[in-house]
Every structure is written in C-alpha cells, then in structure tokens.
Amino acid sequence: QVQLVESGGGLVQAGGSLRLSCVASGIIFSTKRMGWYRQAPGKQRELVATITSGDNTNYADSVKGRFAISRDNAMNTVYLQMNSLKPEDTAIYYCNVLIWGDDYWGQGTQVTVSS
C-alpha cells in the first residue's frame, strides 16, 4: 500500500531555510509525479510545487525563486528546499502523489516561521 512519510519541518526565523523530505513506499516512485502542498490554519490546502517523472517542475507564484523541489529516485524521496522563509510560509506541509485518480497524502510536517 502507498505510504508517504514527511520529515524536516521545524521552527525557523524569517529569512532562514529548511529542507523537507518525503519518503515514498508502495509505488513505482520513478514513474510518478510528486507534489508538495501546504495548509495554514483556517485556510484551504494549496499547491506548493510539483515534479514530474521527467524532472519538470512547477511552483506556486508565492514560492517561486525561494523554494526548489527535487527528487532522488534511488531513495524514493522527494525534497523541498525552502529558502528565504517568510512568516506566511507557516503551515503544515504535505507530500502528495496521484495514482489512478486517487490522491495519497503523508501525515504532514509542521513548518513555523517566526518574524
């Protein structure tokens, strides 16, 4: 069965950096588009970034130039490097994969950016 496990969240000051990791199991990782989403308190979950099996990337306008998504197919892992963090980046960050029309999510990792 599909399992996604995120790690790397934490508390950081504005302007700082964090790297999130998501390890996937139960899927043929190298063939899947992977994504990072986030949900802030009182807000809907939103797309942060995606990366295709061919390493094409897509970013939300709010994170372009600051965040970078990457993948290591040998490790079944997708990363989100987050630089120049802002307080408005505070949210729970979720890893996502879409398989045959079904969304699969990890448990999420909390990112808190203090001003």
C-alpha positions, -999 to +999 in steps of 0.1 A: +000+000+000+010+036-006+028+053+022+043+088+023+064+099+053+074+135+056+102+150+078+123+181+082+098+206+095+105+228+124+107+263+138+129+288+119+133+326+119+123+347+089+149+345+062+160+311+072+160+278+054+146+243+058+147+211+037+117+188+038+119+152+028+092+127+018+100+090+015+075+070-006+068+033-005+043+010-022+046+028-055+069+028-086+083+061-075+103+069-106+072+069-127+051+092-106+046+130-104+052+140-068+039+172-051+042+193-020+011+211-006+006+231+025-023+241+047-022+271+070-046+275+099-081+285+087-071+282+051-075+256+023-048+233+013-028+247-016-002+235-041+034+245-034+054+226-060+053+195-082+079+175-100+072+150-128+089+118-136+110+137-161+120+163-136+098+190-149+089+213-120+060+237-113+057+262-084+031+284-068+038+320-076+042+327-039+073+304-036+089+309-070+126+318-066+127+307-030+117+270-030+131+242-050+116+207-054+138+178-064+138+140-063+161+111-058+146+080-075+172+057-060+160+067-025+123+070-033+125+105-019+112+139-029+126+171-013+115+206-009+143+231-002+128+262+013+149+294+014+142+330+024+113+318+045+086+342+055+060+341+083+033+335+057+050+302+048+039+288+082+018+258+076+016+220+077+034+207+046+021+175+029+036+152+004+013+140-024+010+115-052-019+109-075-024+074-086-053+063-109-073+093-099-068+089-061-048+113-040-024+099-014-011+121+014+015+119+041+008+128+077+023+163+072+052+181+088+048+215+106+068+245+094+067+276+116+084+308+106+088+334+133+091+371+124 
